[in-house]
Amino acid sequence: MDYYHESIILGAGISGLTCGLYLQQRLHDFLILEKEGRTGGRILSTREQDLLLENGPNAVLIKQRSYVLKEVIAKLAISERLVYPFDDARGRFVCKRDNLIKLGPAIFFSDLLDWSARAKMLLGGLSKSSLEEKETVYDFFSRKFSSKMADNLVTPLVSGIYAGDPKSLLVRTAFPLLHRADKRCPSLLLGMLKEKSALKKSDTGNDYRVKNGICTFIGGIRDLTLALSEKLAGHLRLHAAAVKLRSIIKDKGFCRYPDARWMVHTADGDNYFCKNLIVTLPAEELSELIFNSFAGDGVGDRQFSDEFVDEYATSDSQKLFLKLFRRLQALHYPWLGVIHLVYAKKDISSRVRGFGFLNVHEQKDRAALGVLFPTYMFPGRCRGPEELFTAFVGGELYPEIASSSPEKIIMNVHQELATVLKINVARPEKVFFFSWPKSIPQFDKYHYAFKDWCVDHDSQLRNLNWNWCANYWGGVSISDCMENAKRVAMEILAS
Ligand SMILES: Cc1cc2nc3c(=O)[nH]c(=O)nc-3n(C[C@H](O)[C@H](O)[C@H](O)COP(=O)(O)OP(=O)(O)OC[C@H]3O[C@@H](n4cnc5c(N)ncnc54)[C@H](O)[C@@H]3O)c2cc1C
């Protein structure tokens, strides 16, 4: 069957759903096509027996400027479902050689820092601003403080939160606020204060009375995507994988829908024509879709150069999208394993409470990148007399773990956790293992080259009514995805 909608959104993760919500508010004609039989994408909260497990994001950070997140929570009337951490769960830890060190003032005199870092901290991170646009996060902190600090604090943070390696992530794209602060002023502290005050001045504020802070929902993060999906029910098609795209050049050939600029062919044989295409797909899925749509029979394998494309392509759109395909292929998402371990309360001797810990990787011999303590953090994660721990393994620092057996990975994590938290049993009572073959896009030099290329070709892509709404475009956090999604919706409504 053939259908026409003014806009088609590819993908029903948080980006696609948020974009849909804003289009719906203004009665725009749109449809979301989703490959899976569920919405939410990376957001994957599941119930197992009496446990609430988060296989993707565990929490959202609501900041003063998280306008869209706050606005969406208010629009969906789900603020009463928000849950904030227990009062005694505010501590975060760094784990060095099985010892937990609480992040806070005590860090200053701990052996996580050397005298160079301490002296530079007292000076507010004073050093000459860098002219290097592609400075890595690791080099940035080594320059501003010391390499010991970069090893002991920054590497755990970046590997535990972004599954990344600070030696390859670029500070400019991974931590834009720090980059701007450094450009503003040789003192990082002063630069940050100036950046924050500039942001405050541009703060438009909003009236949504949603408390700031780290939080989740009663039923996990999935409450957010479920509420969005319910609201957008009439605009959603599940089990509708886009398998081919066709760009329709205006006035060239006949199309029964005069405004159509794109045709999306789905796996079940339907054709969706639209004026605006909104793309939220992860890079691998999108590059596959582009290859299937634009390569044609003459392109055998997926390794080709721009020069080949210039010679081979028979239309401007084929040339543009085959080159885009190459850049998308270079975006890197590391493998990430998520392990939920459950222990009886009585078997845990440690009295430590808090969010969890991030490992210091001195010899790169730790089993986990970091471990969260969901039952110490939020209510309702576990109903029985048990405690739940969620460990993250693999990422950029330990890619080889992906090929180990789940049993071996689980036992290594169990042993590490048992030592750190003094757990006196040979194995956990229950274990759940989830793996993300491609977890989080890395904002490294390849991502930088991809963005650069897209900026150079922005007008060509815009002329084709191609709209980016993916997490490798405007930031990976849920809040960033939602800000970006609203911006895209507003641009489309204004066009
Ligand atoms: C393990 C993990 C932990 C994280 N932790 C946090 C956290 O604590 N806090 C935080 O803020 N962020 C966190 N993130 C990041 C955040 O979850 C993601 O950046 C965000 O959810 C991405 O949403 P998205 O809609 O852009 O993409 P996705 O969620 O990837 O959605 C894309 C959608 O497109 C669909 N799709 C794919 N191919 C096709 C096709 N051909 N046709 C139609 N549909 C298709 C997919 O099925 C999917 O539903 C985490 C991510 C991971 C993986």
PDBQT file of the ligand as one rigid body, heavy atoms in Angstrom, charges set to zero:
ROOT
HETATM    1  C1  LIG A 501      23.656   1.106  28.237  1.00  0.00    +0.000 C 
HETATM    2  C2  LIG A 501      23.295   2.555  28.064  1.00  0.00    +0.000 A 
HETATM    3  C3  LIG A 501      23.195   3.347  29.203  1.00  0.00    +0.000 A 
HETATM    4  C4  LIG A 501      22.827   4.702  29.072  1.00  0.00    +0.000 A 
HETATM    5  N1  LIG A 501      22.682   5.451  30.200  1.00  0.00    +0.000 NA
HETATM    6  C5  LIG A 501      22.176   6.706  30.120  1.00  0.00    +0.000 A 
HETATM    7  C6  LIG A 501      21.797   7.422  31.290  1.00  0.00    +0.000 A 
HETATM    8  O1  LIG A 501      21.900   6.905  32.403  1.00  0.00    +0.000 OA
HETATM    9  N2  LIG A 501      21.273   8.684  31.142  1.00  0.00    +0.000 N 
HETATM   10  C7  LIG A 501      21.100   9.258  29.916  1.00  0.00    +0.000 A 
HETATM   11  O2  LIG A 501      20.630  10.406  29.843  1.00  0.00    +0.000 OA
HETATM   12  N3  LIG A 501      21.431   8.584  28.767  1.00  0.00    +0.000 NA
HETATM   13  C8  LIG A 501      21.946   7.329  28.843  1.00  0.00    +0.000 A 
HETATM   14  N4  LIG A 501      22.235   6.611  27.692  1.00  0.00    +0.000 N 
HETATM   15  C9  LIG A 501      22.082   7.276  26.371  1.00  0.00    +0.000 C 
HETATM   16  C10 LIG A 501      20.614   7.331  25.907  1.00  0.00    +0.000 C 
HETATM   17  O3  LIG A 501      19.914   6.224  26.398  1.00  0.00    +0.000 OA
HETATM   18  C11 LIG A 501      20.541   7.312  24.379  1.00  0.00    +0.000 C 
HETATM   19  O4  LIG A 501      21.426   8.267  23.814  1.00  0.00    +0.000 OA
HETATM   20  C12 LIG A 501      19.125   7.645  23.897  1.00  0.00    +0.000 C 
HETATM   21  O5  LIG A 501      18.179   6.816  24.538  1.00  0.00    +0.000 OA
HETATM   22  C13 LIG A 501      19.069   7.487  22.376  1.00  0.00    +0.000 C 
HETATM   23  O6  LIG A 501      17.750   7.689  21.941  1.00  0.00    +0.000 OA
HETATM   24  P1  LIG A 501      17.430   7.820  20.378  1.00  0.00    +0.000 P 
HETATM   25  O7  LIG A 501      15.954   7.905  20.253  1.00  0.00    +0.000 OA
HETATM   26  O8  LIG A 501      18.225   8.929  19.786  1.00  0.00    +0.000 OA
HETATM   27  O9  LIG A 501      17.999   6.482  19.715  1.00  0.00    +0.000 OA
HETATM   28  P2  LIG A 501      17.533   4.989  19.962  1.00  0.00    +0.000 P 
HETATM   29  O10 LIG A 501      17.064   4.815  21.339  1.00  0.00    +0.000 OA
HETATM   30  O11 LIG A 501      18.659   4.136  19.486  1.00  0.00    +0.000 OA
HETATM   31  O12 LIG A 501      16.273   4.831  18.989  1.00  0.00    +0.000 OA
HETATM   32  C14 LIG A 501      16.388   4.558  17.615  1.00  0.00    +0.000 C 
HETATM   33  C15 LIG A 501      15.175   3.732  17.210  1.00  0.00    +0.000 C 
HETATM   34  O13 LIG A 501      15.262   3.453  15.806  1.00  0.00    +0.000 OA
HETATM   35  C16 LIG A 501      14.773   2.140  15.588  1.00  0.00    +0.000 C 
HETATM   36  N5  LIG A 501      15.254   1.656  14.279  1.00  0.00    +0.000 N 
HETATM   37  C17 LIG A 501      16.495   1.199  13.954  1.00  0.00    +0.000 A 
HETATM   38  N6  LIG A 501      16.550   0.870  12.655  1.00  0.00    +0.000 NA
HETATM   39  C18 LIG A 501      15.328   1.141  12.140  1.00  0.00    +0.000 A 
HETATM   40  C19 LIG A 501      14.761   1.018  10.827  1.00  0.00    +0.000 A 
HETATM   41  N7  LIG A 501      15.480   0.566   9.796  1.00  0.00    +0.000 N 
HETATM   42  N8  LIG A 501      13.475   1.402  10.649  1.00  0.00    +0.000 NA
HETATM   43  C20 LIG A 501      12.717   1.881  11.686  1.00  0.00    +0.000 A 
HETATM   44  N9  LIG A 501      13.205   1.981  12.937  1.00  0.00    +0.000 NA
HETATM   45  C21 LIG A 501      14.497   1.641  13.167  1.00  0.00    +0.000 A 
HETATM   46  C22 LIG A 501      15.327   1.367  16.771  1.00  0.00    +0.000 C 
HETATM   47  O14 LIG A 501      14.635   0.145  16.964  1.00  0.00    +0.000 OA
HETATM   48  C23 LIG A 501      15.108   2.362  17.908  1.00  0.00    +0.000 C 
HETATM   49  O15 LIG A 501      13.843   2.204  18.523  1.00  0.00    +0.000 OA
HETATM   50  C24 LIG A 501      22.596   5.255  27.780  1.00  0.00    +0.000 A 
HETATM   51  C25 LIG A 501      22.707   4.445  26.637  1.00  0.00    +0.000 A 
HETATM   52  C26 LIG A 501      23.040   3.109  26.769  1.00  0.00    +0.000 A 
HETATM   53  C27 LIG A 501      23.119   2.242  25.547  1.00  0.00    +0.000 C 
ENDROOT
TORSDOF 0
